[in-house]
């Protein structure tokens, strides 16, 4: 009898935070050895990774070492140096998503231009080159750093000309994107995956809630009409095909009060809005990422229940404690708690997340059940006891 030996794939991740940590959790089930490139032994993924290359995320020499141990390399964040990484591509290193797929996305102004070139719906925007650029906009407006914005960093809602003057001083010498402020009815997100073989899977669209430009919670799925669902799925499909994208992509959108869908921005990686998939869907976005970049058939995206909520456990103080009693109290609600084992808390830092499965059958009842569970989790987490 012939014995078939299934070769383990070796995947490298540039970055060692919670996204790499969650990929490392599911890697064994996908028959994958996962290596990470990260600057600190305290980073979340270090404890679970098969191997670690210590170096800054933008260090190409560290990435070259990572490549010696891996068949394919992917990304946890966008803080990379594409021209330098291209030298490794020229030497035969495989990156998924490809660098050419990332190129239009890392600068937020260029990303918006790409959407516009694709004929996709976007808010009014402009690059900031001189003060006259603001004449096209009314207050409030949004200013974003064109590069390296993450978890709301580098994004400011500006309410007046006086505020604008002060903010421009703080952002001096930083390239900026100007956007109209969208008075949305909902903020939405959808996670889409495309494999090496061109297979595409789209998770249900979710509603997200941001506080200080950081995601507080997600309700999955959200209430939309059939036309809106079709439009969002078409946008997600068009994006991954136009980019020739391989891997998981997070798409953030606005639903206006008039029911119009607009693209806010996209993240070329696993996305915070998809964390609920670890517990609530047949295939998590992290398993889907590994499947997509290693040429496997993509798993299913169906819910295991009627829906779910995900609540980010954000830092609300400067501390070094692990909040074990609060985590246990949240778990006692019948909730899944994922703790990223970070050693320091600070305001707004993502320390973990909690996911609850929902059982209501009607969309209205599901939304109400979700909001009640969010309130229960947050009342425990943010209590001062």
N, C-alpha and C positions, 0 to 999 in steps of 0.2 A: 504493500500500500504506500502511495506517495504521501509524504507529510508536507503540508503547506505551512511555511513559517511566515507569519505576518510581520513584516519589518516595522519597527517603531519609527515614527517620524520625529524629527528633532526641530522644534520651533523656537525661535528666539523672539523676545519682546524687548523693544527699546522702551524702558521705563519699568519701574518695580513697585508701583503703588497699588491701589485697590483693584484697578481694572486687570492688571497682570495677575494679582492674587486670585481673583475669581476665575481667570483663565486657567491658572495653575490648579485650582480645585477640580475642574472638570477634565483636565488633560489626561489623567490616567485612564478614564473611561473611553477616551478617544484614541488610546494607544499612542500617546504622544509624550515625549520628554520635553519639558518646557524650561528654557533658559531665559534669564533676564539680564539686562544691562541697566544698572542703577547706581547712584552715587553713594548710597548709605546702607549699611547692614541693618539699620532700623526700619527700612522700607518694608511694606506689608508682604510683598511677594517673595522676599528672601527666604522666609521660613518654609515655603512650599516648593520652590523652584528646584529642578534637577541640578542646575548649576547657575552660578552668578558671575558676571563680569562687572567689576566695580569701576565705574566711570560716569561722568556726566552724560546726560541724555544726548547732548549735541557733540559728544566726543566721537569722532570718526575712527580714531585708533581703537577705542573700546569696541565700537561696532565691528571693526575688522576682526578683533578677537572673538566676538560673539559669533561671527559668521563661520569661523573655523570649527565651531561646535554644532552648527545648525544647518538644516536643509533649506529653510525659509525664515525670513525675519519679518515681523509685523510691528505695529506701533501702539503704544498706550496713550500717547499725546502728540501734539503737533509742534513741539519745541525742537525741531530737527533742522539740520543744515542740508538742504537738498543738493546744492552743487557739490559739496564734499562727498555726500553719499553716492552721487552719480559715479564717482571714481571707483567705488566698490562694485557698482553695477557693471561697469566696463571690465572689471576683473572677474565677472561671473557670479556675483552675489545676487541672490533672488530676494526681492522685497515684494510683499503683498500687503496692502495695495501697492501697485507700482508707483514709482516716483512721479511718473507722468500723470497719474491720476491725482496725486496730492498737489501737484504744482499750481493748479488754478484755485486751490482752496485755502492755503495757509495764510494768505493776506485777505482780510475780510472785504476790502474794497474790490480786489480782483475776483473774490468769490461772488460778490454781488454782480459784477460785470458778467461773469460766466452765466449766472442765472438769467440775466437780461438777454444775453446772446442766445440762450436756449428758448427764449420766449416765455419764460416762467414768471408767475406773478410775484412781484417784490414791492416793498415800500419804496417811496422816493428816497434817493441816497445821492451822496456826492463825496468825493475825496476833499479833504481840507487842505487847501494850498495857501489861501489868504482869507482875510476876514470877509471879503465880499461874497465868499461861497455861502455864508449864512443867510444872504438876502433871499435865497430861494425857499427858506424854511421859516416856520413860525414856532413860537414856544408853546408847549414844551417840545424839545427835540432830544435826540439821543446822540451821544458821542461815544465812539468805540476806538480803542487802540487797534490798529490794523493787524498787528501781530501779537502773539503770546497772550491773548485774553483767555482766561480759563476760570470757570466758576464765578463769573461776574466781575473778575478783576479786569480793570481797564474799560469798564462800561459805566457811563454816567448819564442819568436823565437830567437835562438842564432845563430849568423852569423860567429863567429870565436872563436878560442881557447882563445884569450885574453878576449873576452866578456864572455865566459864560466867561466873563472876563477873568474871574478868579480861577476857574477850572483850566483855562488855556495856559495860565502861568504854571499850574501843576503838571500839565501835559507838554510842557515846552520840549521841543526837539523830538517828540514822539509822533510818528505818522498817524493821522486820525481819519476815521470814517464818520461822516455826518448822515444821520437818518431822520426821517420824520418819525414822530412818536405815534404809534398806532393804538388808538383806544379800543383794544380788542375785547371781545366777549369771552374768549378762552385762549389760553396758550396751549398748543398741541405739539405732539412729537410722534414720529413714527420711525421704527427701526427696520431697515431693509438689508438683506444680505444677497450677495451675488458670488457664485463659485467660479473656480477656474474654468469649469465647463459651461458657464453662462446660465446656470440655473439660478432663479431668483425666488426668494421667499420674503414676504412682507408681514410683519407682526401687526396686530390691530393698533389703530391710532389711539393714543392716550391723551388725557388732559394733564397738564402740569401746572404747578403753582410755584411762582418764584417770589422770594423775599430777599430784598437787597441784591437782586440779580443772581441769587443762588437757589437752586431747586429745593423746595421744602417737601413736596409730595407729588405723587402720581396716582391717578385713577385710571384703571385699565379694564375694559375699553371705555371710551367716552361716548356720549350721545351725539351722533351726527346723522344727517340724512343720507340716503343712498347716493345722491349726486356728489356730496362732499367726500364721502368715502372713496368713490370712484376717482375723483379728481386727485385726492391725496395719494392714492396708490399709483396713479398714472405719473404724478410728479416723481415719486420715489423710483419708479421703474425707469423713467427718462433720465434721471440723474445718474444712476449706476451704469446705464448703457452708454450714455454720452461720455462718461469719464472712463469707460472700460474698466470699471472698478471691481476689485476682488476683495471680499471681506464684508464686514458689517459697517453700515453707515447710519448715523443718527441724523434725522432731519427735524429741525425745530420750525414750527409754523405758528401763524396767528390766524384765528377765526374772528373776523370783524363782526361788529354788531349787526351789519347788514347780511351776514352769512357768507362773506367772501373769504377765500383762503389765500394767504400770503406766506411766502417763505421768509423766515427770519434768518437762519443760518444753518449750516450743516457741520457735523463733526465726523471726520474720517476714521472712526474707531467704534468700539463698543461705547454705549452711551448711558448716562445716568437714568434716562427715562425708561431704559430697558432692563433695569436691575430686577424688576418684579418677575422677569422670565425665569430666573433661577428656581423659583418655587412654584410658579403659576402656569408655566407652559410646558408642552411636551419636550421642547428643546430650548435651552437657555441661549441668550445671545452670545454667551462666551463659548459654549460648545459649537454654536453656529459659526462663529469666527474661525475656530480651529478647523471645522469641517470645510469651510469655504476655501481657506488658503492651502489646504493639503489635498484638495481634489476629491474629497468625499462627496457622496450624495447628501444634500441638505436635509436636516430633520424637519419635523412638523412644527407648526407655530400655534396649534390649537391650545386653548385654555384647559387646565385640569378641573376648573370649577367655572362658575359663571362670570368671574371677574376677580380683580385683585386691587389692593392699594399698596403702594410703597411709600414709606416715610423715611426721609433722610434723617439720621441722627447727627445733627450739626452741633459743633462746639458752641457754647454760649458763655464761656468763661476761659480764663487762662488757668490751666490745671494740668497735673500729671496723673490723675486718678483714672481707673478703668471703668467706673460707673457700673460695677457688677450688679449692685442691688436694683438699679433702674432697669438694666437689661433683663434681669430675672423677672421683674414685675411685668415688663412688656411681654416676655415669653409666656407668662401665666395667662395672658389674654388669648392664647392659642395662636400666637404670632411667631413667624420665623425671624430670628434676629441674626444678622451678619455683622460681626465686629471686626474692624480692620486692623486691630492690634497696634494702633498708633500710640506712641508713648507720650505725646503732648497734645493737649486740647487748646484751641484758640477759637475766638468767635468766628463762626461761619465755616470752620473746617469740617469736612466730611469724615466722621469717625466711624460710621457704620450705617446700616439701613435695616428697616423692619418691613416685612411683607406679610399682609393678611389676605387670605382667600375669602371671596365673597360668594354668597349663596342665593341672593335675591334673583328673581326671575325677570321682573320687568325693568327696563332701563331706568325709570324714575326711582324705583325702590333700590336698585343697585347703587345708584349715585348717593342716595340717602344713607344706605348702609355703609358705603365707603367713607362719607364725610364723618359719620359717627365714630367709625374706627380710627380715622385720622385724629379726631379730637381726643379719643381715649389714649392713644399712643403719645401724642404731644403733651397731654396733661401730665403724664408720668415723666416723660423725658425732660421737659422744661420746668418741672417743679423745683423749688429751691430747698426741698427737704433732703 
